[in-house]
Amino acid sequence: MGLLAPGLRFPVARSRGRRYPEPEHPYRNPFQRDRDRIVHARAFRRLEDKTQVFPPDLSDHFRNRLTHTIEVAQIARTVAGVLGLDEDLTEALALAHDIGHPPFAHAGEEELDRQMRRFGERFDHNLHALRIVESFEQRYARFPGLNLTFEVREGIVKHSRELEPGRQPDLDEYLPGLRPPLEAQLIDAADEIAYNTADLDDAYSAGFFSFQEAAEEIAGFRQAAEEVARLFPEAPERIRFHEILRRLIDRLVTGLIQGTVRAVGESGVADVEDVRRHPHRLVTLSADAAGLARQLKDFLWRRVYDSAPVREERRRSTAAIAALFQYYLEDPSRLPEPYAVLAAHGAPHRVICDYIAGMTDGFLRRTCRRLGL
């Protein structure tokens, strides 16, 4: 039993199923099979060489998209268990939430979006993730893509945003105007907790700020630092930092649980359909945790995301993507097969975008060097 009413847990037996019907598995339910298919996908493995924030040439210890994804899944599954939601659906959604990211983190996404705007189109990593699981991954003889359940595909589409009726007809099957189940709503909050705390950890290791600067500028950090100093006065600074980080994560996760329980209780929802029809999402941080999250985000923007080294790395990476995009656009036959064939029979810019989006950071850099770009 969890903290929420049992009717709010998405019942796996009521899944809308897969696009291509399959026989049931003897000992794995549909959401467990989705989780396993995502883990075995090439797009999931490629996350190992896709930047989270800091490039790997600074240190071997920084997060990448894959380790970040694991941390999100850890937080999301823990919260789902406490609340009494479906942990398998939650885990599958967490593991899939970043597989549509291109190389070089959000800078890469913004650059591909700029390139596609030239043709009246857009690039969105959530929609790219849907195309990956619907068609790009080719592992099965019976169907294209991974043939995931509707609920996982819906969660991918609605990660971090709502679908408005009539805005995108190609996504009308994913219930525009309705909220996703609570399991899907959890992912965005778990994602934010994971990257706020992990980026603080990595940036401290990289020397973007000192222990003292964090204590002076983040009230929540300072409060935790005072407690840690009382408990472990002889501990080295690095160990004290980790003790503080643990407390920050715990405070945020606890706030997510408490905030969601309160919001759900005040909403009066009793089952999954009530959640869908509710005017806004119900997974939320408590006021205390939301304040801490804002403190962390503001500090990271000042000290890290908008710093000169990160801006310079962003400039180099977006320039590389722009140069490679233009190289293939000038002559789409330069693309490797089967992309060159697809470009010859379709919109070359779309094919080029899909090809580059699937690259790892390392492969894109090697390709640019090989082509002299």
Backbone torsions as a table, in degrees:
resi	resn	phi	psi	omega
1	MET	NA	138.8	177.6
2	GLY	-109.8	-172.4	-177.4
3	LEU	-77.1	-18.2	179.5
4	LEU	-100.3	160.9	178.3
5	ALA	-60.4	141.5	-177.8
6	PRO	-55.5	-30.6	-177.9
7	GLY	-67.7	-12.8	-179.4
8	LEU	-87.0	-12.5	174.8
9	ARG	-74.5	130.1	-178.9
10	PHE	-69.8	122.5	-178.1
11	PRO	-80.4	118.0	-176.7
12	VAL	-57.8	-30.0	-179.9
13	ALA	-66.9	-18.5	-179.5
14	ARG	-100.3	14.2	175.9
15	SER	-58.2	144.0	176.2
16	ARG	-74.5	-2.2	172.3
17	GLY	84.8	-166.6	-175.9
18	ARG	-104.3	157.5	178.3
19	ARG	-61.6	-39.5	178.0
20	TYR	-113.4	111.6	-175.7
21	PRO	-57.7	140.7	178.6
22	GLU	-133.2	154.8	173.7
23	PRO	-64.4	147.8	176.6
24	GLU	-65.6	149.8	176.5
25	HIS	-86.0	145.5	-174.9
26	PRO	-66.8	-27.8	-177.2
27	TYR	-139.5	11.6	172.6
28	ARG	-126.0	131.5	177.5
29	ASN	-79.5	169.3	-174.4
30	PRO	-56.6	-37.7	-178.9
31	PHE	-72.7	-33.3	174.9
32	GLN	-65.5	-38.7	177.5
33	ARG	-66.9	-38.6	175.8
34	ASP	-59.3	-46.8	178.7
35	ARG	-55.2	-46.5	-176.7
36	ASP	-67.7	-37.8	179.0
37	ARG	-65.2	-38.3	177.8
38	ILE	-64.6	-45.5	-178.3
39	VAL	-61.3	-33.7	-177.8
40	HIS	-88.8	-0.2	-178.7
41	ALA	-76.0	146.0	176.3
42	ARG	-61.0	-40.4	-178.8
43	ALA	-60.2	-33.7	177.9
44	PHE	-69.3	-44.5	-180.0
45	ARG	-63.7	-34.4	-178.4
46	ARG	-65.3	-18.5	178.3
47	LEU	-60.4	-20.7	-179.8
48	GLU	-61.5	-28.9	-178.8
49	ASP	-117.2	39.1	173.5
50	LYS	-123.9	132.0	-173.5
51	THR	-64.2	139.0	167.5
52	GLN	-87.7	-65.8	172.9
53	VAL	-134.4	-48.0	-172.6
54	PHE	-102.8	133.5	179.3
55	PRO	-67.7	150.7	-174.8
56	PRO	-68.0	-15.1	-179.1
57	ASP	-71.5	-12.1	176.4
58	LEU	-80.0	-36.6	-177.8
59	SER	-167.2	151.9	174.3
60	ASP	-80.9	-5.4	-170.5
61	HIS	-101.0	-5.2	-176.4
62	PHE	-76.3	155.6	176.3
63	ARG	-66.2	147.5	165.0
64	ASN	-118.8	-177.4	-177.1
65	ARG	-61.3	-32.4	-178.9
66	LEU	-72.0	-48.4	-179.8
67	THR	-66.4	-35.2	174.4
68	HIS	-60.4	-43.9	179.9
69	THR	-60.3	-40.8	178.6
70	ILE	-62.9	-40.5	179.4
71	GLU	-66.4	-39.0	177.0
72	VAL	-63.2	-44.5	-179.6
73	ALA	-62.3	-38.4	179.2
74	GLN	-61.9	-48.8	-179.3
75	ILE	-65.7	-47.0	-175.5
76	ALA	-63.7	-41.9	-178.7
77	ARG	-68.3	-38.3	177.1
78	THR	-59.6	-48.9	-178.6
79	VAL	-64.3	-41.8	179.0
80	ALA	-59.7	-40.6	179.3
81	GLY	-64.0	-42.8	179.7
82	VAL	-65.1	-40.2	-177.7
83	LEU	-78.8	-17.2	-178.0
84	GLY	87.3	23.0	177.6
85	LEU	-89.3	175.0	-178.7
86	ASP	-76.4	112.6	-175.7
87	GLU	-72.2	-31.6	-179.1
88	ASP	-70.0	-44.3	176.1
89	LEU	-62.0	-43.3	180.0
90	THR	-60.6	-45.2	-178.5
91	GLU	-64.9	-42.8	178.8
92	ALA	-60.2	-43.2	179.0
93	LEU	-64.2	-40.7	179.7
94	ALA	-65.4	-42.3	-178.4
95	LEU	-67.6	-26.7	-178.2
96	ALA	-91.9	-8.4	-165.0
97	HIS	-67.0	-20.9	-177.7
98	ASP	-118.2	8.1	-173.4
99	ILE	-69.2	-13.7	177.6
100	GLY	-90.2	1.7	-178.8
101	HIS	-70.3	135.6	174.8
102	PRO	-79.7	-180.0	175.1
103	PRO	-63.9	156.3	173.9
104	PHE	66.7	35.7	168.5
105	ALA	56.6	-145.2	-175.1
106	HIS	-69.3	-25.3	176.4
107	ALA	-63.4	-39.6	177.9
108	GLY	-65.9	-40.3	178.1
109	GLU	-63.5	-43.6	-179.5
110	GLU	-64.4	-37.5	-179.9
111	GLU	-70.0	-42.7	177.0
112	LEU	-63.8	-36.1	176.8
113	ASP	-64.6	-40.6	177.0
114	ARG	-61.2	-42.4	179.6
115	GLN	-63.9	-41.7	-177.4
116	MET	-72.7	-27.0	177.4
117	ARG	-62.3	-26.0	177.5
118	ARG	-60.3	-23.9	-176.9
119	PHE	-111.2	15.8	178.7
120	GLY	74.4	18.2	179.5
121	GLU	-121.8	179.3	-178.0
122	ARG	-133.8	161.4	168.5
123	PHE	-119.9	128.0	179.0
124	ASP	-134.9	125.6	-172.4
125	HIS	-67.6	-26.2	177.1
126	ASN	-69.2	-43.7	178.7
127	LEU	-70.0	-32.3	175.3
128	HIS	-66.0	-37.7	176.7
129	ALA	-61.1	-40.0	177.8
130	LEU	-62.0	-42.3	179.5
131	ARG	-66.1	-33.8	176.5
132	ILE	-61.1	-51.6	-175.6
133	VAL	-76.2	-20.3	179.7
134	GLU	-86.1	-32.9	-173.0
135	SER	-145.2	-37.1	-171.3
136	PHE	-68.3	-39.4	177.3
137	GLU	-74.2	122.4	-179.0
138	GLN	-120.7	98.0	-176.2
139	ARG	-132.0	-7.7	-171.5
140	TYR	-126.2	143.6	-178.4
141	ALA	-77.7	-25.7	-172.7
142	ARG	-86.2	-20.3	-172.4
143	PHE	-160.0	158.0	173.5
144	PRO	-78.6	159.0	177.0
145	GLY	66.4	-159.6	-177.0
146	LEU	-98.1	-8.5	178.2
147	ASN	53.1	50.5	-179.7
148	LEU	-74.4	162.0	177.8
149	THR	-64.2	158.3	178.7
150	PHE	-56.2	-42.1	-173.8
151	GLU	-64.3	-36.8	178.1
152	VAL	-71.9	-41.6	177.6
153	ARG	-64.5	-40.4	177.2
154	GLU	-61.9	-42.5	179.4
155	GLY	-63.1	-35.2	176.7
156	ILE	-64.0	-47.0	-177.6
157	VAL	-64.5	-38.2	-173.8
158	LYS	-97.3	13.0	176.3
159	HIS	-65.3	120.9	175.9
160	SER	70.2	9.0	-179.2
161	ARG	-159.6	164.7	175.5
162	GLU	-104.1	153.8	173.2
163	LEU	-100.6	125.0	178.8
164	GLU	-94.5	135.5	179.6
165	PRO	-55.8	133.9	175.2
166	GLY	81.1	-7.1	-176.7
167	ARG	-78.2	-38.2	-178.7
168	GLN	-136.0	89.7	-174.9
169	PRO	-55.8	-30.4	-179.2
170	ASP	-70.3	-9.8	178.5
171	LEU	-112.2	13.0	-175.7
172	ASP	-62.3	-24.0	179.9
173	GLU	-68.5	-16.1	-175.4
174	TYR	-94.4	32.0	170.5
175	LEU	56.4	59.0	177.2
176	PRO	-60.7	146.0	-178.8
177	GLY	87.8	-9.7	178.5
178	LEU	-113.4	151.0	177.9
179	ARG	-80.0	150.5	173.4
180	PRO	-76.4	167.0	176.8
181	PRO	-58.9	163.4	-178.3
182	LEU	-59.2	-33.6	179.0
183	GLU	-58.1	-41.7	178.8
184	ALA	-72.6	-35.4	178.9
185	GLN	-64.5	-27.8	-179.0
186	LEU	-63.6	-30.4	-167.3
187	ILE	-65.0	-42.9	-178.3
188	ASP	-62.1	-42.2	179.5
189	ALA	-67.9	-42.0	177.8
190	ALA	-64.3	-37.5	177.5
191	ASP	-60.1	-45.7	-178.8
192	GLU	-65.8	-41.6	177.3
193	ILE	-61.9	-43.6	-177.5
194	ALA	-63.9	-47.4	-175.1
195	TYR	-77.8	-31.3	177.3
196	ASN	-61.6	-45.1	-177.4
197	THR	-78.4	-38.4	179.7
198	ALA	-68.3	-40.8	179.0
199	ASP	-65.7	-35.0	175.5
200	LEU	-62.5	-43.5	179.6
201	ASP	-63.1	-51.2	-177.9
202	ASP	-65.4	-39.4	-179.0
203	ALA	-68.0	-35.9	175.4
204	TYR	-63.7	-43.8	178.4
205	SER	-62.5	-33.9	-178.2
206	ALA	-82.2	-4.1	177.3
207	GLY	81.7	23.1	179.4
208	PHE	-73.1	-22.2	177.9
209	PHE	-156.5	164.1	178.8
210	SER	-98.2	164.8	174.8
211	PHE	-55.2	-45.3	-177.6
212	GLN	-64.6	-39.5	179.2
213	GLU	-64.3	-39.7	177.2
214	ALA	-63.5	-41.7	179.9
215	ALA	-65.8	-35.0	-178.6
216	GLU	-75.1	-32.3	-170.4
217	GLU	-104.6	-13.6	179.3
218	ILE	-120.5	108.2	-176.2
219	ALA	-59.9	-41.5	179.9
220	GLY	-64.4	-36.9	176.4
221	PHE	-64.5	-44.7	-178.3
222	ARG	-61.5	-42.8	178.8
223	GLN	-61.8	-44.4	178.7
224	ALA	-66.7	-36.2	179.9
225	ALA	-63.5	-37.9	179.0
226	GLU	-65.4	-40.4	177.4
227	GLU	-65.1	-45.6	-179.5
228	VAL	-63.3	-38.3	179.0
229	ALA	-63.1	-36.7	177.9
230	ARG	-69.2	-39.1	-176.0
231	LEU	-79.9	-36.6	-173.8
232	PHE	-131.8	64.4	-174.2
233	PRO	-63.7	-23.9	-177.9
234	GLU	-96.8	-1.7	-175.9
235	ALA	-69.8	143.0	175.7
236	PRO	-61.8	158.1	-176.3
237	GLU	-57.2	-42.5	-177.7
238	ARG	-62.1	-40.3	178.5
239	ILE	-68.0	-40.2	177.6
240	ARG	-62.7	-38.3	177.6
241	PHE	-60.1	-44.2	179.6
242	HIS	-64.9	-37.9	177.0
243	GLU	-63.2	-39.4	177.5
244	ILE	-65.5	-44.9	-178.9
245	LEU	-59.4	-41.7	177.5
246	ARG	-59.6	-40.9	-179.9
247	ARG	-68.6	-36.4	177.8
248	LEU	-65.9	-44.4	178.5
249	ILE	-61.4	-45.8	-179.2
250	ASP	-61.0	-41.0	-179.5
251	ARG	-65.9	-39.3	179.5
252	LEU	-70.4	-44.5	-179.8
253	VAL	-65.9	-43.2	176.5
254	THR	-60.6	-41.2	177.7
255	GLY	-64.6	-34.1	177.0
256	LEU	-66.2	-43.2	178.4
257	ILE	-63.7	-50.0	-177.4
258	GLN	-65.2	-42.7	-179.7
259	GLY	-63.9	-38.9	179.9
260	THR	-70.2	-43.0	177.9
261	VAL	-59.0	-43.1	-179.6
262	ARG	-66.8	-45.5	-178.6
263	ALA	-64.0	-41.5	178.6
264	VAL	-65.1	-43.1	179.2
265	GLY	-61.8	-42.2	-179.0
266	GLU	-71.7	-25.6	-177.2
267	SER	-74.9	-28.6	-177.8
268	GLY	80.5	7.3	179.8
269	VAL	-67.3	144.9	-176.8
270	ALA	-120.2	-19.6	-179.0
271	ASP	-150.3	-179.1	-175.1
272	VAL	-62.9	-38.2	-179.6
273	GLU	-66.8	-34.9	174.2
274	ASP	-62.5	-41.4	178.1
275	VAL	-60.2	-44.0	-179.2
276	ARG	-61.9	-39.7	-175.5
277	ARG	-85.1	-7.1	-178.6
278	HIS	-65.6	144.5	-174.5
279	PRO	-67.0	-18.5	177.9
280	HIS	-148.0	170.4	-178.8
281	ARG	-71.0	150.2	-174.1
282	LEU	-108.6	-12.7	175.9
283	VAL	-79.9	119.7	-173.8
284	THR	-155.4	156.3	175.3
285	LEU	-80.2	151.5	169.5
286	SER	-65.3	165.0	-179.2
287	ALA	-59.5	-41.1	-179.8
288	ASP	-63.4	-47.3	-178.8
289	ALA	-68.8	-36.3	178.0
290	ALA	-63.4	-37.1	176.5
291	GLY	-64.0	-42.4	177.5
292	LEU	-63.9	-42.2	179.1
293	ALA	-60.0	-40.6	177.9
294	ARG	-65.2	-40.4	177.3
295	GLN	-58.7	-46.7	-179.4
296	LEU	-64.0	-45.1	-177.7
297	LYS	-63.8	-44.4	179.3
298	ASP	-62.3	-43.1	179.9
299	PHE	-63.7	-44.1	-178.6
300	LEU	-65.4	-36.6	177.2
301	TRP	-65.0	-43.8	-178.8
302	ARG	-67.2	-47.2	-169.5
303	ARG	-90.8	-23.2	-170.7
304	VAL	-124.7	-68.2	-169.7
305	TYR	-61.3	-32.7	-179.3
306	ASP	-103.7	18.1	179.7
307	SER	-78.6	160.1	-178.2
308	ALA	-60.2	-44.8	179.9
309	PRO	-61.9	-41.0	-179.3
310	VAL	-71.2	-38.0	176.6
311	ARG	-62.2	-40.3	180.0
312	GLU	-67.6	-40.6	177.0
313	GLU	-63.9	-38.9	177.7
314	ARG	-63.4	-41.2	179.6
315	ARG	-62.8	-45.0	-179.3
316	ARG	-63.8	-42.7	-175.9
317	SER	-70.2	-41.0	179.2
318	THR	-68.7	-34.1	177.0
319	ALA	-64.3	-38.7	179.1
320	ALA	-65.2	-43.1	179.3
321	ILE	-64.4	-44.1	-179.7
322	ALA	-61.7	-43.0	-179.6
323	ALA	-64.8	-42.4	-179.2
324	LEU	-68.6	-40.2	177.6
325	PHE	-58.9	-47.0	-178.7
326	GLN	-65.6	-38.4	179.3
327	TYR	-57.6	-47.2	-179.1
328	TYR	-75.2	-31.6	-179.8
329	LEU	-66.1	-35.6	179.3
330	GLU	-65.8	-28.7	178.1
331	ASP	-154.2	89.3	-176.4
332	PRO	-60.9	-18.1	177.8
333	SER	-67.8	-12.7	175.4
334	ARG	-70.6	-18.8	178.8
335	LEU	-63.9	147.5	174.8
336	PRO	-71.3	156.4	174.0
337	GLU	-70.5	148.8	2.1
338	PRO	-87.7	6.7	-176.0
339	TYR	-64.9	-37.1	179.1
340	ALA	-62.8	-38.6	178.4
341	VAL	-66.4	-44.4	178.9
342	LEU	-61.6	-41.1	-179.6
343	ALA	-66.0	-32.3	-179.7
344	ALA	-70.9	-22.6	-176.4
345	HIS	-114.5	7.5	-179.2
346	GLY	-147.4	-153.7	179.5
347	ALA	-85.9	110.9	-176.4
348	PRO	-57.4	-39.2	-177.3
349	HIS	-63.1	-35.0	179.2
350	ARG	-67.6	-42.7	-179.9
351	VAL	-65.7	-43.1	179.1
352	ILE	-61.5	-43.9	179.2
353	CYS	-60.5	-46.2	-179.7
354	ASP	-62.9	-39.6	-178.9
355	TYR	-64.9	-47.9	-178.7
356	ILE	-67.3	-39.7	-178.8
357	ALA	-60.6	-30.6	-179.5
358	GLY	-80.0	-11.2	-177.5
359	MET	-71.5	150.5	166.4
360	THR	-83.2	166.6	177.0
361	ASP	-57.6	-47.1	-176.3
362	GLY	-63.9	-42.5	-179.0
363	PHE	-66.7	-38.4	178.5
364	LEU	-64.2	-43.6	178.7
365	ARG	-62.1	-43.8	179.7
366	ARG	-63.8	-39.1	179.0
367	THR	-64.2	-44.1	179.1
368	CYS	-63.0	-41.0	178.2
369	ARG	-63.6	-43.3	-178.9
370	ARG	-63.3	-35.8	-178.5
371	LEU	-89.0	-3.4	179.4
372	GLY	74.0	28.0	-177.8
373	LEU	-93.0	NA	NA
